[in-house]
Amino acid sequence: DPVKELEHGRVSAAELVQAVHEMLSAAGINMDVEKQSLLQTTLTLKEQLEESQAALLLEQVCFLLSFNILITIL
């Protein structure tokens, strides 16, 4: 959701690639479509990895909290 991303200060991979392309173009440097696609794919994979790592960390924290509660009860 672009609105949520904006609220969290996040920029999509496509937006970042477009910004890089525009800056390079302004400097007279051509970034071909293949390089743009590769950059966008790389950024998307990086974002997905970060989300997966965050989800795993959250899962681990929940497990530890549950374990601590269980130990406290017993």
mmJSON file of the N, C-alpha and C atoms, coordinates in Angstrom:
{"data_MODEL":{"atom_site":{
"group_PDB":["ATOM","ATOM","ATOM","ATOM","ATOM","ATOM","ATOM","ATOM","ATOM","ATOM","ATOM","ATOM","ATOM","ATOM","ATOM","ATOM","ATOM","ATOM","ATOM","ATOM","ATOM","ATOM","ATOM","ATOM","ATOM","ATOM","ATOM","ATOM","ATOM","ATOM","ATOM","ATOM","ATOM","ATOM","ATOM","ATOM","ATOM","ATOM","ATOM","ATOM","ATOM","ATOM","ATOM","ATOM","ATOM","ATOM","ATOM","ATOM","ATOM","ATOM","ATOM","ATOM","ATOM","ATOM","ATOM","ATOM","ATOM","ATOM","ATOM","ATOM","ATOM","ATOM","ATOM","ATOM","ATOM","ATOM","ATOM","ATOM","ATOM","ATOM","ATOM","ATOM","ATOM","ATOM","ATOM","ATOM","ATOM","ATOM","ATOM","ATOM","ATOM","ATOM","ATOM","ATOM","ATOM","ATOM","ATOM","ATOM","ATOM","ATOM","ATOM","ATOM","ATOM","ATOM","ATOM","ATOM","ATOM","ATOM","ATOM","ATOM","ATOM","ATOM","ATOM","ATOM","ATOM","ATOM","ATOM","ATOM","ATOM","ATOM","ATOM","ATOM","ATOM","ATOM","ATOM","ATOM","ATOM","ATOM","ATOM","ATOM","ATOM","ATOM","ATOM","ATOM","ATOM","ATOM","ATOM","ATOM","ATOM","ATOM","ATOM","ATOM","ATOM","ATOM","ATOM","ATOM","ATOM","ATOM","ATOM","ATOM","ATOM","ATOM","ATOM","ATOM","ATOM","ATOM","ATOM","ATOM","ATOM","ATOM","ATOM","ATOM","ATOM","ATOM","ATOM","ATOM","ATOM","ATOM","ATOM","ATOM","ATOM","ATOM","ATOM","ATOM","ATOM","ATOM","ATOM","ATOM","ATOM","ATOM","ATOM","ATOM","ATOM","ATOM","ATOM","ATOM","ATOM","ATOM","ATOM","ATOM","ATOM","ATOM","ATOM","ATOM","ATOM","ATOM","ATOM","ATOM","ATOM","ATOM","ATOM","ATOM","ATOM","ATOM","ATOM","ATOM","ATOM","ATOM","ATOM","ATOM","ATOM","ATOM","ATOM","ATOM","ATOM","ATOM","ATOM","ATOM","ATOM","ATOM","ATOM","ATOM","ATOM","ATOM","ATOM","ATOM","ATOM","ATOM","ATOM","ATOM","ATOM","ATOM"],
"id":[1,2,3,4,5,6,7,8,9,10,11,12,13,14,15,16,17,18,19,20,21,22,23,24,25,26,27,28,29,30,31,32,33,34,35,36,37,38,39,40,41,42,43,44,45,46,47,48,49,50,51,52,53,54,55,56,57,58,59,60,61,62,63,64,65,66,67,68,69,70,71,72,73,74,75,76,77,78,79,80,81,82,83,84,85,86,87,88,89,90,91,92,93,94,95,96,97,98,99,100,101,102,103,104,105,106,107,108,109,110,111,112,113,114,115,116,117,118,119,120,121,122,123,124,125,126,127,128,129,130,131,132,133,134,135,136,137,138,139,140,141,142,143,144,145,146,147,148,149,150,151,152,153,154,155,156,157,158,159,160,161,162,163,164,165,166,167,168,169,170,171,172,173,174,175,176,177,178,179,180,181,182,183,184,185,186,187,188,189,190,191,192,193,194,195,196,197,198,199,200,201,202,203,204,205,206,207,208,209,210,211,212,213,214,215,216,217,218,219,220,221,222],
"type_symbol":["N","C","C","N","C","C","N","C","C","N","C","C","N","C","C","N","C","C","N","C","C","N","C","C","N","C","C","N","C","C","N","C","C","N","C","C","N","C","C","N","C","C","N","C","C","N","C","C","N","C","C","N","C","C","N","C","C","N","C","C","N","C","C","N","C","C","N","C","C","N","C","C","N","C","C","N","C","C","N","C","C","N","C","C","N","C","C","N","C","C","N","C","C","N","C","C","N","C","C","N","C","C","N","C","C","N","C","C","N","C","C","N","C","C","N","C","C","N","C","C","N","C","C","N","C","C","N","C","C","N","C","C","N","C","C","N","C","C","N","C","C","N","C","C","N","C","C","N","C","C","N","C","C","N","C","C","N","C","C","N","C","C","N","C","C","N","C","C","N","C","C","N","C","C","N","C","C","N","C","C","N","C","C","N","C","C","N","C","C","N","C","C","N","C","C","N","C","C","N","C","C","N","C","C","N","C","C","N","C","C","N","C","C","N","C","C","N","C","C","N","C","C"],
"label_atom_id":["N","CA","C","N","CA","C","N","CA","C","N","CA","C","N","CA","C","N","CA","C","N","CA","C","N","CA","C","N","CA","C","N","CA","C","N","CA","C","N","CA","C","N","CA","C","N","CA","C","N","CA","C","N","CA","C","N","CA","C","N","CA","C","N","CA","C","N","CA","C","N","CA","C","N","CA","C","N","CA","C","N","CA","C","N","CA","C","N","CA","C","N","CA","C","N","CA","C","N","CA","C","N","CA","C","N","CA","C","N","CA","C","N","CA","C","N","CA","C","N","CA","C","N","CA","C","N","CA","C","N","CA","C","N","CA","C","N","CA","C","N","CA","C","N","CA","C","N","CA","C","N","CA","C","N","CA","C","N","CA","C","N","CA","C","N","CA","C","N","CA","C","N","CA","C","N","CA","C","N","CA","C","N","CA","C","N","CA","C","N","CA","C","N","CA","C","N","CA","C","N","CA","C","N","CA","C","N","CA","C","N","CA","C","N","CA","C","N","CA","C","N","CA","C","N","CA","C","N","CA","C","N","CA","C","N","CA","C","N","CA","C","N","CA","C","N","CA","C","N","CA","C","N","CA","C","N","CA","C"],
"label_alt_id":[null,null,null,null,null,null,null,null,null,null,null,null,null,null,null,null,null,null,null,null,null,null,null,null,null,null,null,null,null,null,null,null,null,null,null,null,null,null,null,null,null,null,null,null,null,null,null,null,null,null,null,null,null,null,null,null,null,null,null,null,null,null,null,null,null,null,null,null,null,null,null,null,null,null,null,null,null,null,null,null,null,null,null,null,null,null,null,null,null,null,null,null,null,null,null,null,null,null,null,null,null,null,null,null,null,null,null,null,null,null,null,null,null,null,null,null,null,null,null,null,null,null,null,null,null,null,null,null,null,null,null,null,null,null,null,null,null,null,null,null,null,null,null,null,null,null,null,null,null,null,null,null,null,null,null,null,null,null,null,null,null,null,null,null,null,null,null,null,null,null,null,null,null,null,null,null,null,null,null,null,null,null,null,null,null,null,null,null,null,null,null,null,null,null,null,null,null,null,null,null,null,null,null,null,null,null,null,null,null,null,null,null,null,null,null,null,null,null,null,null,null,null],
"label_comp_id":["ASP","ASP","ASP","PRO","PRO","PRO","VAL","VAL","VAL","LYS","LYS","LYS","GLU","GLU","GLU","LEU","LEU","LEU","GLU","GLU","GLU","HIS","HIS","HIS","GLY","GLY","GLY","ARG","ARG","ARG","VAL","VAL","VAL","SER","SER","SER","ALA","ALA","ALA","ALA","ALA","ALA","GLU","GLU","GLU","LEU","LEU","LEU","VAL","VAL","VAL","GLN","GLN","GLN","ALA","ALA","ALA","VAL","VAL","VAL","HIS","HIS","HIS","GLU","GLU","GLU","MET","MET","MET","LEU","LEU","LEU","SER","SER","SER","ALA","ALA","ALA","ALA","ALA","ALA","GLY","GLY","GLY","ILE","ILE","ILE","ASN","ASN","ASN","MET","MET","MET","ASP","ASP","ASP","VAL","VAL","VAL","GLU","GLU","GLU","LYS","LYS","LYS","GLN","GLN","GLN","SER","SER","SER","LEU","LEU","LEU","LEU","LEU","LEU","GLN","GLN","GLN","THR","THR","THR","THR","THR","THR","LEU","LEU","LEU","THR","THR","THR","LEU","LEU","LEU","LYS","LYS","LYS","GLU","GLU","GLU","GLN","GLN","GLN","LEU","LEU","LEU","GLU","GLU","GLU","GLU","GLU","GLU","SER","SER","SER","GLN","GLN","GLN","ALA","ALA","ALA","ALA","ALA","ALA","LEU","LEU","LEU","LEU","LEU","LEU","LEU","LEU","LEU","GLU","GLU","GLU","GLN","GLN","GLN","VAL","VAL","VAL","CYS","CYS","CYS","PHE","PHE","PHE","LEU","LEU","LEU","LEU","LEU","LEU","SER","SER","SER","PHE","PHE","PHE","ASN","ASN","ASN","ILE","ILE","ILE","LEU","LEU","LEU","ILE","ILE","ILE","THR","THR","THR","ILE","ILE","ILE","LEU","LEU","LEU"],
"label_asym_id":["A","A","A","A","A","A","A","A","A","A","A","A","A","A","A","A","A","A","A","A","A","A","A","A","A","A","A","A","A","A","A","A","A","A","A","A","A","A","A","A","A","A","A","A","A","A","A","A","A","A","A","A","A","A","A","A","A","A","A","A","A","A","A","A","A","A","A","A","A","A","A","A","A","A","A","A","A","A","A","A","A","A","A","A","A","A","A","A","A","A","A","A","A","A","A","A","A","A","A","A","A","A","A","A","A","A","A","A","A","A","A","A","A","A","A","A","A","A","A","A","A","A","A","A","A","A","A","A","A","A","A","A","A","A","A","A","A","A","A","A","A","A","A","A","A","A","A","A","A","A","A","A","A","A","A","A","A","A","A","A","A","A","A","A","A","A","A","A","A","A","A","A","A","A","A","A","A","A","A","A","A","A","A","A","A","A","A","A","A","A","A","A","A","A","A","A","A","A","A","A","A","A","A","A","A","A","A","A","A","A","A","A","A","A","A","A","A","A","A","A","A","A"],
"label_entity_id":["1","1","1","1","1","1","1","1","1","1","1","1","1","1","1","1","1","1","1","1","1","1","1","1","1","1","1","1","1","1","1","1","1","1","1","1","1","1","1","1","1","1","1","1","1","1","1","1","1","1","1","1","1","1","1","1","1","1","1","1","1","1","1","1","1","1","1","1","1","1","1","1","1","1","1","1","1","1","1","1","1","1","1","1","1","1","1","1","1","1","1","1","1","1","1","1","1","1","1","1","1","1","1","1","1","1","1","1","1","1","1","1","1","1","1","1","1","1","1","1","1","1","1","1","1","1","1","1","1","1","1","1","1","1","1","1","1","1","1","1","1","1","1","1","1","1","1","1","1","1","1","1","1","1","1","1","1","1","1","1","1","1","1","1","1","1","1","1","1","1","1","1","1","1","1","1","1","1","1","1","1","1","1","1","1","1","1","1","1","1","1","1","1","1","1","1","1","1","1","1","1","1","1","1","1","1","1","1","1","1","1","1","1","1","1","1","1","1","1","1","1","1"],
"label_seq_id":[1,1,1,2,2,2,3,3,3,4,4,4,5,5,5,6,6,6,7,7,7,8,8,8,9,9,9,10,10,10,11,11,11,12,12,12,13,13,13,14,14,14,15,15,15,16,16,16,17,17,17,18,18,18,19,19,19,20,20,20,21,21,21,22,22,22,23,23,23,24,24,24,25,25,25,26,26,26,27,27,27,28,28,28,29,29,29,30,30,30,31,31,31,32,32,32,33,33,33,34,34,34,35,35,35,36,36,36,37,37,37,38,38,38,39,39,39,40,40,40,41,41,41,42,42,42,43,43,43,44,44,44,45,45,45,46,46,46,47,47,47,48,48,48,49,49,49,50,50,50,51,51,51,52,52,52,53,53,53,54,54,54,55,55,55,56,56,56,57,57,57,58,58,58,59,59,59,60,60,60,61,61,61,62,62,62,63,63,63,64,64,64,65,65,65,66,66,66,67,67,67,68,68,68,69,69,69,70,70,70,71,71,71,72,72,72,73,73,73,74,74,74],
"pdbx_PDB_ins_code":[null,null,null,null,null,null,null,null,null,null,null,null,null,null,null,null,null,null,null,null,null,null,null,null,null,null,null,null,null,null,null,null,null,null,null,null,null,null,null,null,null,null,null,null,null,null,null,null,null,null,null,null,null,null,null,null,null,null,null,null,null,null,null,null,null,null,null,null,null,null,null,null,null,null,null,null,null,null,null,null,null,null,null,null,null,null,null,null,null,null,null,null,null,null,null,null,null,null,null,null,null,null,null,null,null,null,null,null,null,null,null,null,null,null,null,null,null,null,null,null,null,null,null,null,null,null,null,null,null,null,null,null,null,null,null,null,null,null,null,null,null,null,null,null,null,null,null,null,null,null,null,null,null,null,null,null,null,null,null,null,null,null,null,null,null,null,null,null,null,null,null,null,null,null,null,null,null,null,null,null,null,null,null,null,null,null,null,null,null,null,null,null,null,null,null,null,null,null,null,null,null,null,null,null,null,null,null,null,null,null,null,null,null,null,null,null,null,null,null,null,null,null],
"Cartn_x":[0.846,0.0,0.888,0.848,1.716,1.518,0.294,0.041,0.754,0.651,1.34,2.847,3.368,4.801,5.231,4.414,4.732,4.721,3.744,3.658,4.885,5.448,6.614,7.916,7.832,9.021,9.683,8.933,9.494,9.249,10.197,10.1,10.144,9.272,9.251,10.49,10.778,11.917,11.757,10.548,10.298,10.55,10.114,10.327,11.814,12.536,13.968,14.702,14.347,14.968,14.678,13.455,13.087,13.9,14.06,14.835,16.298,16.862,18.252,18.378,17.429,17.432,17.382,16.517,16.383,17.657,18.275,19.513,20.636,20.743,21.783,21.532,20.273,19.926,20.287,20.013,20.341,21.846,22.609,24.07,24.608,23.692,24.104,24.529,24.149,24.511,23.268,23.395,22.254,22.216,21.066,20.861,19.838,20.302,19.395,18.346,17.348,16.203,16.637,17.598,18.066,18.69,19.487,20.105,19.056,18.072,16.987,16.235,15.967,15.248,16.057,17.348,18.221,18.271,18.383,18.401,17.085,15.971,14.669,14.507,14.93,14.847,15.699,16.901,17.802,17.188,16.64,16.032,14.797,14.014,12.818,13.209,14.221,14.682,15.241,15.958,16.494,15.35,14.324,13.17,12.466,12.299,11.648,12.467,13.785,14.655,14.532,14.516,14.376,13.038,11.977,10.658,10.648,11.291,11.355,12.147,13.245,14.053,13.269,12.516,11.709,10.625,10.01,8.966,9.553,10.735,11.384,11.739,12.254,12.596,11.352,10.264,9.016,8.542,8.651,8.252,9.103,10.395,11.291,10.963,10.681,10.327,9.034,8.049,6.777,6.989,7.839,8.135,8.782,9.764,10.447,9.498,8.627,7.648,6.707,6.25,5.365,6.079,7.325,8.116,8.291,8.589,8.755,7.46,6.344,5.049,4.792,5.085,4.894,5.759,7.003,7.917,7.394,6.872,6.345,5.138,4.294,3.09,3.464,4.44,4.848,5.678],
"Cartn_y":[-1.186,0.0,1.245,2.036,3.218,4.217,4.351,5.303,4.849,3.561,3.043,3.18,2.907,3.048,4.49,5.426,6.838,7.209,6.669,6.951,6.445,5.336,4.747,5.214,6.141,6.666,5.692,4.725,3.724,4.116,3.762,4.008,2.651,2.453,1.167,1.018,-0.226,-0.501,0.229,0.218,0.884,2.387,2.993,4.432,4.755,3.908,4.13,3.985,2.959,2.759,3.956,4.442,5.605,6.831,7.024,8.173,8.067,6.864,6.656,6.92,6.39,6.595,8.088,8.817,10.25,11.01,10.642,11.321,11.029,9.773,9.422,10.11,10.144,10.817,12.3,12.911,14.33,14.561,13.532,13.631,13.174,12.827,12.403,10.951,10.161,8.741,7.924,7.033,6.213,4.923,4.636,3.377,2.583,1.523,0.786,0.009,-0.45,-1.124,-2.382,-3.102,-4.331,-4.024,-2.973,-2.589,-2.083,-1.36,-0.899,-2.093,-3.068,-4.261,-5.035,-5.171,-5.876,-5.152,-3.834,-3.049,-3.201,-3.138,-3.268,-4.656,-5.69,-7.054,-7.195,-6.649,-6.712,-6.012,-4.831,-4.078,-4.786,-5.377,-6.11,-7.322,-8.057,-9.22,-8.806,-7.69,-7.179,-6.841,-6.19,-5.83,-7.08,-8.078,-9.321,-10.037,-10.016,-10.643,-9.935,-8.613,-7.853,-8.152,-8.252,-8.565,-9.968,-10.905,-12.28,-12.341,-11.597,-11.574,-10.964,-9.916,-9.283,-10.239,-10.959,-11.918,-13.044,-13.512,-14.576,-14.09,-12.885,-12.326,-12.205,-11.732,-11.611,-12.979,-13.97,-15.331,-15.851,-15.576,-16.024,-15.331,-14.043,-13.296,-13.841,-14.1,-14.659,-16.022,-16.835,-18.149,-18.0,-17.108,-16.921,-16.391,-15.474,-14.962,-16.074,-16.872,-17.995,-18.98,-19.246,-20.175,-19.634,-18.338,-17.724,-17.762,-17.534,-17.601,-19.023,-19.988,-21.39,-21.76,-21.336,-21.62,-20.975,-19.764,-19.048,-19.778,-20.294,-21.004,-22.301,-22.985,-24.27,-24.021],
"Cartn_z":[0.0,0.0,0.0,-1.058,-1.152,-0.023,0.47,1.56,2.825,3.147,4.329,4.182,2.971,2.745,2.958,2.491,2.66,4.137,4.873,6.303,7.04,6.571,7.224,6.59,5.642,5.004,4.052,3.57,2.676,1.226,0.405,-1.026,-1.714,-2.678,-3.372,-4.245,-4.592,-5.463,-6.792,-7.331,-8.617,-8.518,-7.414,-7.224,-7.101,-6.396,-6.227,-7.555,-8.314,-9.625,-10.527,-10.499,-11.314,-10.907,-9.61,-9.124,-9.548,-9.44,-9.866,-11.357,-12.118,-13.573,-13.914,-13.234,-13.495,-13.132,-12.008,-11.611,-12.598,-13.009,-13.977,-15.315,-15.726,-16.988,-16.93,-15.796,-15.631,-15.714,-15.331,-15.389,-16.746,-17.658,-18.99,-19.074,-18.076,-18.048,-18.36,-19.334,-19.739,-18.928,-18.373,-17.653,-18.451,-19.104,-19.982,-19.191,-19.909,-19.295,-18.544,-19.096,-18.443,-17.082,-17.019,-15.743,-14.762,-15.264,-14.397,-13.809,-14.654,-14.212,-13.173,-13.419,-12.48,-11.14,-11.188,-9.952,-9.197,-9.911,-9.256,-8.643,-9.356,-8.825,-7.569,-7.617,-6.459,-5.25,-5.477,-4.377,-3.826,-4.715,-4.282,-3.442,-3.886,-3.126,-1.77,-1.743,-0.477,0.481,-0.047,0.774,1.305,0.442,0.859,1.927,1.775,2.766,4.111,4.078,5.324,5.999,5.202,5.76,6.36,5.686,6.189,7.489,7.536,8.754,9.91,9.625,10.668,11.159,10.229,10.605,11.456,11.079,11.841,13.242,13.335,14.639,15.516,14.934,15.681,16.159,15.295,15.66,16.819,16.771,17.842,19.16,19.094,20.305,20.902,20.053,20.538,21.185,20.58,21.147,22.521,22.622,23.9,24.973,24.585,25.548,26.004,25.058,25.402,26.312,26.006,26.811,28.23,28.333,29.658,30.459,29.792,30.472,30.957,30.114,30.477,31.677,31.672,32.785,34.071,33.948,35.111,35.699,34.826,35.275,35.978,35.431,36.008,37.245],
"occupancy":[1.0,1.0,1.0,1.0,1.0,1.0,1.0,1.0,1.0,1.0,1.0,1.0,1.0,1.0,1.0,1.0,1.0,1.0,1.0,1.0,1.0,1.0,1.0,1.0,1.0,1.0,1.0,1.0,1.0,1.0,1.0,1.0,1.0,1.0,1.0,1.0,1.0,1.0,1.0,1.0,1.0,1.0,1.0,1.0,1.0,1.0,1.0,1.0,1.0,1.0,1.0,1.0,1.0,1.0,1.0,1.0,1.0,1.0,1.0,1.0,1.0,1.0,1.0,1.0,1.0,1.0,1.0,1.0,1.0,1.0,1.0,1.0,1.0,1.0,1.0,1.0,1.0,1.0,1.0,1.0,1.0,1.0,1.0,1.0,1.0,1.0,1.0,1.0,1.0,1.0,1.0,1.0,1.0,1.0,1.0,1.0,1.0,1.0,1.0,1.0,1.0,1.0,1.0,1.0,1.0,1.0,1.0,1.0,1.0,1.0,1.0,1.0,1.0,1.0,1.0,1.0,1.0,1.0,1.0,1.0,1.0,1.0,1.0,1.0,1.0,1.0,1.0,1.0,1.0,1.0,1.0,1.0,1.0,1.0,1.0,1.0,1.0,1.0,1.0,1.0,1.0,1.0,1.0,1.0,1.0,1.0,1.0,1.0,1.0,1.0,1.0,1.0,1.0,1.0,1.0,1.0,1.0,1.0,1.0,1.0,1.0,1.0,1.0,1.0,1.0,1.0,1.0,1.0,1.0,1.0,1.0,1.0,1.0,1.0,1.0,1.0,1.0,1.0,1.0,1.0,1.0,1.0,1.0,1.0,1.0,1.0,1.0,1.0,1.0,1.0,1.0,1.0,1.0,1.0,1.0,1.0,1.0,1.0,1.0,1.0,1.0,1.0,1.0,1.0,1.0,1.0,1.0,1.0,1.0,1.0,1.0,1.0,1.0,1.0,1.0,1.0,1.0,1.0,1.0,1.0,1.0,1.0],
"B_iso_or_equiv":[0.0,0.0,0.0,0.0,0.0,0.0,0.0,0.0,0.0,0.0,0.0,0.0,0.0,0.0,0.0,0.0,0.0,0.0,0.0,0.0,0.0,0.0,0.0,0.0,0.0,0.0,0.0,0.0,0.0,0.0,0.0,0.0,0.0,0.0,0.0,0.0,0.0,0.0,0.0,0.0,0.0,0.0,0.0,0.0,0.0,0.0,0.0,0.0,0.0,0.0,0.0,0.0,0.0,0.0,0.0,0.0,0.0,0.0,0.0,0.0,0.0,0.0,0.0,0.0,0.0,0.0,0.0,0.0,0.0,0.0,0.0,0.0,0.0,0.0,0.0,0.0,0.0,0.0,0.0,0.0,0.0,0.0,0.0,0.0,0.0,0.0,0.0,0.0,0.0,0.0,0.0,0.0,0.0,0.0,0.0,0.0,0.0,0.0,0.0,0.0,0.0,0.0,0.0,0.0,0.0,0.0,0.0,0.0,0.0,0.0,0.0,0.0,0.0,0.0,0.0,0.0,0.0,0.0,0.0,0.0,0.0,0.0,0.0,0.0,0.0,0.0,0.0,0.0,0.0,0.0,0.0,0.0,0.0,0.0,0.0,0.0,0.0,0.0,0.0,0.0,0.0,0.0,0.0,0.0,0.0,0.0,0.0,0.0,0.0,0.0,0.0,0.0,0.0,0.0,0.0,0.0,0.0,0.0,0.0,0.0,0.0,0.0,0.0,0.0,0.0,0.0,0.0,0.0,0.0,0.0,0.0,0.0,0.0,0.0,0.0,0.0,0.0,0.0,0.0,0.0,0.0,0.0,0.0,0.0,0.0,0.0,0.0,0.0,0.0,0.0,0.0,0.0,0.0,0.0,0.0,0.0,0.0,0.0,0.0,0.0,0.0,0.0,0.0,0.0,0.0,0.0,0.0,0.0,0.0,0.0,0.0,0.0,0.0,0.0,0.0,0.0,0.0,0.0,0.0,0.0,0.0,0.0],
"pdbx_formal_charge":[null,null,null,null,null,null,null,null,null,null,null,null,null,null,null,null,null,null,null,null,null,null,null,null,null,null,null,null,null,null,null,null,null,null,null,null,null,null,null,null,null,null,null,null,null,null,null,null,null,null,null,null,null,null,null,null,null,null,null,null,null,null,null,null,null,null,null,null,null,null,null,null,null,null,null,null,null,null,null,null,null,null,null,null,null,null,null,null,null,null,null,null,null,null,null,null,null,null,null,null,null,null,null,null,null,null,null,null,null,null,null,null,null,null,null,null,null,null,null,null,null,null,null,null,null,null,null,null,null,null,null,null,null,null,null,null,null,null,null,null,null,null,null,null,null,null,null,null,null,null,null,null,null,null,null,null,null,null,null,null,null,null,null,null,null,null,null,null,null,null,null,null,null,null,null,null,null,null,null,null,null,null,null,null,null,null,null,null,null,null,null,null,null,null,null,null,null,null,null,null,null,null,null,null,null,null,null,null,null,null,null,null,null,null,null,null,null,null,null,null,null,null],
"auth_seq_id":[1,1,1,2,2,2,3,3,3,4,4,4,5,5,5,6,6,6,7,7,7,8,8,8,9,9,9,10,10,10,11,11,11,12,12,12,13,13,13,14,14,14,15,15,15,16,16,16,17,17,17,18,18,18,19,19,19,20,20,20,21,21,21,22,22,22,23,23,23,24,24,24,25,25,25,26,26,26,27,27,27,28,28,28,29,29,29,30,30,30,31,31,31,32,32,32,33,33,33,34,34,34,35,35,35,36,36,36,37,37,37,38,38,38,39,39,39,40,40,40,41,41,41,42,42,42,43,43,43,44,44,44,45,45,45,46,46,46,47,47,47,48,48,48,49,49,49,50,50,50,51,51,51,52,52,52,53,53,53,54,54,54,55,55,55,56,56,56,57,57,57,58,58,58,59,59,59,60,60,60,61,61,61,62,62,62,63,63,63,64,64,64,65,65,65,66,66,66,67,67,67,68,68,68,69,69,69,70,70,70,71,71,71,72,72,72,73,73,73,74,74,74],
"auth_comp_id":["ASP","ASP","ASP","PRO","PRO","PRO","VAL","VAL","VAL","LYS","LYS","LYS","GLU","GLU","GLU","LEU","LEU","LEU","GLU","GLU","GLU","HIS","HIS","HIS","GLY","GLY","GLY","ARG","ARG","ARG","VAL","VAL","VAL","SER","SER","SER","ALA","ALA","ALA","ALA","ALA","ALA","GLU","GLU","GLU","LEU","LEU","LEU","VAL","VAL","VAL","GLN","GLN","GLN","ALA","ALA","ALA","VAL","VAL","VAL","HIS","HIS","HIS","GLU","GLU","GLU","MET","MET","MET","LEU","LEU","LEU","SER","SER","SER","ALA","ALA","ALA","ALA","ALA","ALA","GLY","GLY","GLY","ILE","ILE","ILE","ASN","ASN","ASN","MET","MET","MET","ASP","ASP","ASP","VAL","VAL","VAL","GLU","GLU","GLU","LYS","LYS","LYS","GLN","GLN","GLN","SER","SER","SER","LEU","LEU","LEU","LEU","LEU","LEU","GLN","GLN","GLN","THR","THR","THR","THR","THR","THR","LEU","LEU","LEU","THR","THR","THR","LEU","LEU","LEU","LYS","LYS","LYS","GLU","GLU","GLU","GLN","GLN","GLN","LEU","LEU","LEU","GLU","GLU","GLU","GLU","GLU","GLU","SER","SER","SER","GLN","GLN","GLN","ALA","ALA","ALA","ALA","ALA","ALA","LEU","LEU","LEU","LEU","LEU","LEU","LEU","LEU","LEU","GLU","GLU","GLU","GLN","GLN","GLN","VAL","VAL","VAL","CYS","CYS","CYS","PHE","PHE","PHE","LEU","LEU","LEU","LEU","LEU","LEU","SER","SER","SER","PHE","PHE","PHE","ASN","ASN","ASN","ILE","ILE","ILE","LEU","LEU","LEU","ILE","ILE","ILE","THR","THR","THR","ILE","ILE","ILE","LEU","LEU","LEU"],
"auth_asym_id":["A","A","A","A","A","A","A","A","A","A","A","A","A","A","A","A","A","A","A","A","A","A","A","A","A","A","A","A","A","A","A","A","A","A","A","A","A","A","A","A","A","A","A","A","A","A","A","A","A","A","A","A","A","A","A","A","A","A","A","A","A","A","A","A","A","A","A","A","A","A","A","A","A","A","A","A","A","A","A","A","A","A","A","A","A","A","A","A","A","A","A","A","A","A","A","A","A","A","A","A","A","A","A","A","A","A","A","A","A","A","A","A","A","A","A","A","A","A","A","A","A","A","A","A","A","A","A","A","A","A","A","A","A","A","A","A","A","A","A","A","A","A","A","A","A","A","A","A","A","A","A","A","A","A","A","A","A","A","A","A","A","A","A","A","A","A","A","A","A","A","A","A","A","A","A","A","A","A","A","A","A","A","A","A","A","A","A","A","A","A","A","A","A","A","A","A","A","A","A","A","A","A","A","A","A","A","A","A","A","A","A","A","A","A","A","A","A","A","A","A","A","A"],
"auth_atom_id":["N","CA","C","N","CA","C","N","CA","C","N","CA","C","N","CA","C","N","CA","C","N","CA","C","N","CA","C","N","CA","C","N","CA","C","N","CA","C","N","CA","C","N","CA","C","N","CA","C","N","CA","C","N","CA","C","N","CA","C","N","CA","C","N","CA","C","N","CA","C","N","CA","C","N","CA","C","N","CA","C","N","CA","C","N","CA","C","N","CA","C","N","CA","C","N","CA","C","N","CA","C","N","CA","C","N","CA","C","N","CA","C","N","CA","C","N","CA","C","N","CA","C","N","CA","C","N","CA","C","N","CA","C","N","CA","C","N","CA","C","N","CA","C","N","CA","C","N","CA","C","N","CA","C","N","CA","C","N","CA","C","N","CA","C","N","CA","C","N","CA","C","N","CA","C","N","CA","C","N","CA","C","N","CA","C","N","CA","C","N","CA","C","N","CA","C","N","CA","C","N","CA","C","N","CA","C","N","CA","C","N","CA","C","N","CA","C","N","CA","C","N","CA","C","N","CA","C","N","CA","C","N","CA","C","N","CA","C","N","CA","C","N","CA","C","N","CA","C","N","CA","C","N","CA","C","N","CA","C"],
"pdbx_PDB_model_num":[1,1,1,1,1,1,1,1,1,1,1,1,1,1,1,1,1,1,1,1,1,1,1,1,1,1,1,1,1,1,1,1,1,1,1,1,1,1,1,1,1,1,1,1,1,1,1,1,1,1,1,1,1,1,1,1,1,1,1,1,1,1,1,1,1,1,1,1,1,1,1,1,1,1,1,1,1,1,1,1,1,1,1,1,1,1,1,1,1,1,1,1,1,1,1,1,1,1,1,1,1,1,1,1,1,1,1,1,1,1,1,1,1,1,1,1,1,1,1,1,1,1,1,1,1,1,1,1,1,1,1,1,1,1,1,1,1,1,1,1,1,1,1,1,1,1,1,1,1,1,1,1,1,1,1,1,1,1,1,1,1,1,1,1,1,1,1,1,1,1,1,1,1,1,1,1,1,1,1,1,1,1,1,1,1,1,1,1,1,1,1,1,1,1,1,1,1,1,1,1,1,1,1,1,1,1,1,1,1,1,1,1,1,1,1,1,1,1,1,1,1,1]
}}}
